[in-house]
């Protein structure tokens, strides 16, 4: 990403952050709405690009890009970023998706590699799955 793009997006993100934190802010102007739309389009394009890369790159390349270290900040921001209860159904739905993916992946494990207290991890995953399903029922 070019430096100027990073600076522009960083300024725009900070502006949006201030706007959304201020409950009494005026309605967004046409240019602000257009800018927010462009940012959403760019974000969706970036996600699609990363998904395509993840599918086609060999493991030696993927392992340099898609690591827990590089993805955790994104996943944390998406799943845990907002403490607003209105975002809880979306957050639970995403957590449920990750748990489902992990469960599918676990069928490929041929030996016990998990370590730690797997029982407490399973109980926590069950709580998330139940909460996600309850949130879907309320819709």
Residue pairs with C-beta under 8 A, 6 or more apart in sequence:
9 39
9 42
12 35
12 39
13 39
16 36
16 39
19 25
19 28
19 32
28 36
53 62
53 65
54 62
54 65
54 66
57 65
75 98
78 91
78 94
79 91
79 94
79 95
79 98
80 91
82 91
88 135
89 132
89 135
89 136
89 138
89 139
92 128
92 131
92 132
92 135
93 132
93 135
93 136
95 128
95 132
96 128
96 129
96 132
96 133
99 125
99 128
99 129
102 125
114 121
